[in-house]
Amino acid sequence: MTNAEWVLVNQAKKGDAHGFALLYQRYYKELFYFALSVMKNASQAEDAVSAGVLKAYEQIGSLRKNSSFKSWLFQITANECRKMLRKTVYSLEDASLKEPVGEEAGFEEAEIREYLKVLNGTERMVLSLSVFGGYSSREIGKILGKKEGTIRSLKSRALAKLREQAE
């Protein structure tokens, strides 16, 4: 965590909502795209991010100095996504990305959504944290409470499913 980020965390710990808002603004876009890739629905992704951010604000006092605020916030949001996934069956029909995804790679949004349908929730989450969040397998393991080897296995399985779908 950078010194500037730690100053904002300390402000938030003292009840300064503005300090927390500045932290939130830094990571909102990444959180939203992560949640969207897991939830497959823009409205539900926004709900998961909102619930995660509210929980993070309420629990900011539990964040330790040697912890990464970004990882901590992603972990809370991932937990909210998992909670919502357990309660509801999702469809990609109404997912609406605010920015084109994958166009430079030659993929249309509808194609990407179709590919992601073959992955289960955990595989989508692992792949999303890796691709959209830029996390290593070790970091993803910490976020999801799984061993690094399990994360590598899940990522490998997810990529294999996507390759098979693409053929």
N, C-alpha and C positions, 0 to 999 in steps of 0.2 A: 504494500500500500504506500502510495507517495505521501510525502509530508503534507501537501495541500489537501489530499483526500482525508488524511488522518485528522487534520484541523476541522474539516467539515463533519467528520464522524463525531468528534468531540463536541462540536456545537450541537449536533443532533442529540447526542446523549444528554446534553443539558436542557433539552426541550426546545431547541431552536428549529422550528419547522422549515425555515428558509435554508438552513444548512443541509437538511435532509433532502429538500426539493432540488438543490443543486446536484447532490449525489445521484438522485433519481434521474434527473435530466441527462446525465452522462451516459446512463445505461438503458434508458427506456427503449430505444430502437432495437438494440440487441436482444433485450428481454422479450419484446413483442414478437420479433421474428422467431426467436427460439420457441416461445409459447405457441405461436401460429403453426410452426412445423410439427409440434407435438399434438396440438389440439385439432388442427385441420379446419378451424373455423375462426374467423376474425373476431367475432363477438365473444366467443368462449375464451379465446386467447387473451383478449383485453380483460375479461373477468379474472382470469388466472393471474395476469400481471398485477391488476389492481389489488386482488386479495393478497398476493405475495408482498407487494410493496407496503400495504397496510400492516401486515404481520411484521415485516422488517422494521417499520417505524415503531411499532409497539415493543419490539424486542431489541432495539438498537443497543440497549445497555448490555446485552449478552455478547456483543461482538468484541473479541479480544484484539489487542493491539497488533499481534503478529499474524492476524487473519486478514485475508483479502476481502474487502467489502464486496467486490464484484462477484467472487465465488460464493460468498455467503448469500448475496441477493439472488443469484442464479439457483442456489440450492433451495432456498425458500420457494422460489417460483416453480422449480421442478416439482417440489412436494405438492404445491397447489395444483399443478397440472395432473399429477398422479391421482390426487384426491378426486378431481373432476372426472378423469377418465374412468375411474372405478364406478362412478355414479351414472354415466351416460354413454350411449353409443353415438359415435360421431360420424359425420359424413363430410366430404370435401366440397360438396356442391355449392355452398355459399361462402367458401373461403375467398377473400378478396385481398390480395396483396396491394399495399400502397405503392410499392415500387416494383418494377419488373424484376423477376428473379431468373437467372440462368440464360437470359437472352444472348449474352456474349458467348455462352457455351452452345448456343443453337437450340435451346429448349424453350418451349412455350410454357406458361404457367399451368395450363391444363395438363400438359404432359408430365410436369413435375408432380402435380397432385396425384395423377394416375399412378406414377411410379411409387409414391410414398404409401399408397394403399396396401402394398404387399408387406409392409413392415408392421410389427406389433408395436404397442405403445413404448415399451422399453427400448426397442431397437431404434425407433424414431427419436426418442429422447437422447440416446447415446450419440447417434449420428448428428443430431441437431446441435448438441453441445460441442461436438468436435468441429462441425462445419461452420455453424453460425456463431458459436461462442468462442471458437479457437482454443478450446481446452485440450490438454493432453489426456491420455488414458488414465494417468494417475490422478489428475485433477477431477476428471469425470467420476472416477471411482469414489473420491471423497464426497463429491456432491450427491451421488446416488447411494452412497453407503455400500458399495460393492468393491471387490478386489480388482486391482489393475488388470490381472489376467482375464477376469470375467468380462471386463469392459472391452479388452482387445478382441475377445471371442465374439461378443455381441456386435461390435463394429464390423468385424470380418464377415459374420453371418449376414448382417444387414447389407453390406456392400455386395456380397454374393447374390442375395435376393434381387438387388437392384440391377446387377449385371444380367441376371437371368431374365428379368422383366424387360430389359432393353433389347434382348436378342430376338 
